[in-house]
């Protein structure tokens, strides 16, 4: 049985949404971007405004049943490795939720994954690499960071290089894994979750697609986890459909277009249902 599900992917690619969906299953429990709390520098910056950060349980981080105790522990612990702190977090979480749960870590980055794989004390790690359509990713970056003009092309290049690096890392370390796309997840939710859960030896149940049933303590992650509507409903981000600038740079990027086509159908679900692929742009 897998002890940890590690979600790998770029920012604004659906990692938090996937975690919340997985956490609808009674055997799975989401903890969000664990890396933020284990990396000393990231944790310090994050906790400087702890009163402004809210866990998905609805409480402030420093008052959350899961995170408050761990934060107190890690702030008073010196010279422990990332893996040691990770093990302690799992132990403390298991005391709260039970030892039969699979924990979801949506830290996203390869360096967070490197520190926990092949550690016998952490147990088995299953990796889900989620990729968002290049155009949707570029639109998210444009909206959040005001990326414009040639920098949109740079976003495409980063999208390509980073996802390729993640795929190669999984192959190099021969990790138990599955690749999915954010877009497939939104339009073929039942099929995607069925495939993921079957790889985890779990059966999909009637609650698996109802975000209202998501049980998690996501202390760090996309703000959508706290949104009154977005945290309860599966809504596809289609803003890129209407952005001509995104379409222009995409047309000038043949390598990106070629790789982007492989995003659809990553889960090999063609036999179960037709997969959605947007046709509004080339």
SVG drawing of the C-alpha trace seen along z (x, -y; Angstrom):
<svg xmlns="http://www.w3.org/2000/svg" viewBox="-23 -43 45 46">
<polyline fill="none" stroke="black" stroke-width="0.4" points="0.0,0.0 1.2,-3.5 1.8,-5.8 2.2,-9.1 0.8,-10.4 3.1,-13.1 1.6,-15.5 4.3,-16.8 3.6,-19.8 4.0,-23.5 2.2,-26.2 -1.3,-27.0 -1.6,-23.6 -4.4,-22.1 -2.3,-20.5 -4.5,-21.8 -7.7,-20.8 -6.4,-17.3 -5.5,-17.1 -9.0,-18.2 -10.6,-15.6 -8.4,-12.8 -9.2,-13.9 -12.9,-13.2 -12.0,-9.5 -12.3,-8.1 -8.9,-6.5 -7.0,-9.6 -6.1,-12.8 -4.6,-15.9 -1.9,-18.0 -1.2,-20.5 2.3,-21.8 4.2,-20.1 7.5,-21.6 6.5,-25.0 6.5,-23.9 9.6,-21.7 12.0,-24.0 13.4,-26.4 13.5,-29.5 10.1,-29.0 8.5,-28.2 10.0,-31.4 8.6,-33.6 5.2,-31.9 4.8,-32.0 5.7,-35.7 2.1,-36.2 0.7,-33.1 -2.4,-35.0 -3.2,-35.6 -2.9,-32.0 -5.9,-29.7 -5.9,-25.9 -8.6,-24.2 -10.2,-23.1 -11.2,-26.7 -8.8,-27.6 -5.7,-29.8 -2.5,-27.8 -1.3,-28.5 -4.6,-27.3 -5.2,-24.2 -5.2,-20.9 -2.8,-19.3 -0.4,-22.2 -0.1,-24.0 1.5,-21.1 3.9,-20.3 4.9,-24.0 5.7,-24.2 7.7,-21.0 9.7,-21.9 10.4,-25.5 12.0,-24.0 13.9,-21.3 17.5,-21.8 19.6,-19.9 17.0,-17.4 16.9,-16.5 14.0,-17.1 13.2,-13.4 13.2,-13.3 10.8,-16.2 8.7,-14.6 8.5,-11.3 7.5,-13.3 4.8,-15.1 3.3,-11.7 3.5,-10.3 1.8,-13.3 -0.9,-13.3 -1.5,-9.6 -2.2,-10.2 -5.0,-12.6 -6.5,-10.9 -5.6,-7.2 -2.7,-5.1 -4.8,-3.6 -4.9,-6.8 -2.8,-7.7 -1.4,-11.2 -1.4,-13.6 1.6,-16.0 1.1,-18.6 4.6,-20.2 4.9,-20.1 8.7,-20.4 11.3,-17.7 13.5,-18.8 10.8,-18.1 10.3,-14.6 14.0,-13.8 14.2,-14.1 11.5,-11.4 11.8,-8.7 13.6,-5.5 13.4,-6.4 12.2,-3.2 10.8,-5.1 8.5,-7.1 7.2,-4.1 6.0,-3.8 5.5,-7.0 3.2,-7.2 3.7,-10.2 1.0,-11.9 2.5,-14.3 -0.2,-16.7 0.2,-18.9 -1.9,-21.8 -2.5,-22.8 0.4,-25.2 -2.1,-27.9 -4.0,-27.6 -0.7,-27.7 0.5,-30.8 -2.8,-32.5 -2.6,-31.8 0.9,-33.3 -0.2,-36.3 -3.1,-36.9 -1.2,-36.4 2.2,-37.9 1.2,-40.2 3.3,-38.4 3.2,-40.1 4.5,-40.0 7.7,-37.9 7.6,-36.7 4.6,-34.7 6.8,-32.7 9.3,-32.3 6.4,-30.9 5.8,-28.3 9.5,-27.4 9.5,-27.0 6.3,-25.0 8.0,-22.6 11.3,-22.3 9.9,-21.9 7.4,-19.2 10.0,-17.3 12.4,-17.4 9.7,-16.0 8.8,-13.2 12.5,-12.3 13.0,-12.4 10.2,-9.9 11.7,-7.6 15.2,-7.9 14.1,-6.9 11.6,-4.3 8.9,-5.7 5.4,-4.3 3.5,-7.0 0.8,-8.2 0.7,-11.3 -2.6,-13.2 -3.6,-16.5 -5.6,-19.2 -7.9,-19.4 -8.7,-15.7 -9.3,-15.9 -11.9,-18.6 -13.7,-17.0 -13.2,-13.3 -13.2,-13.4 -14.7,-10.0 -12.4,-8.2 -9.3,-10.0 -10.0,-9.3 -11.0,-5.7 -7.6,-5.1 -5.7,-6.8 -7.6,-5.0 -7.1,-1.6 -3.4,-2.2 -3.7,-2.8 -5.8,0.4 -8.7,-1.7 -12.2,-1.7 -14.0,-4.9 -17.0,-5.6 -20.1,-7.8 -18.2,-10.6 -15.1,-10.6 -16.2,-13.5 -18.0,-15.7 -15.7,-18.4 -18.0,-19.1 -16.7,-15.8 -13.1,-16.7 -11.4,-16.0 -8.0,-17.7 -5.7,-20.1 -4.2,-21.9 -2.1,-24.5 -0.4,-25.9 -1.6,-25.8 -3.7,-27.6 -6.2,-30.1 -9.0,-28.2 -9.0,-25.8 -10.7,-28.5 -13.0,-30.0 -16.7,-29.6 -17.5,-28.4 -14.3,-27.1 -13.5,-24.9 -16.8,-23.2 -17.2,-22.9 -15.1,-21.5 -14.7,-24.5 -12.5,-24.5 -10.3,-27.5 -11.1,-28.5 -9.8,-32.1 -7.2,-31.2 -9.9,-30.6 -10.4,-34.3 -6.8,-35.6 -5.5,-36.4 -2.0,-37.2 -1.7,-33.7 -2.8,-32.2 -0.3,-34.3 2.7,-33.1 1.4,-29.5 1.2,-29.6 4.9,-30.7 6.0,-27.8 5.9,-24.5 7.9,-22.6 5.4,-23.7 2.4,-22.7 3.8,-19.3 4.4,-18.6 1.1,-20.1 -0.8,-17.6 0.7,-14.8 -1.0,-16.3 -4.4,-15.1 -4.8,-11.4 -1.9,-11.1 -3.9,-8.6 -4.5,-6.3 -8.2,-6.4 -9.2,-6.2 -10.9,-2.8 -13.1,-4.1 -14.2,-7.5 -13.4,-10.1 -11.0,-12.6 -11.6,-16.3 -9.2,-18.4 -10.0,-22.1 -10.2,-23.1 -10.5,-26.8 -6.8,-27.3 -4.3,-25.3"/>
</svg>
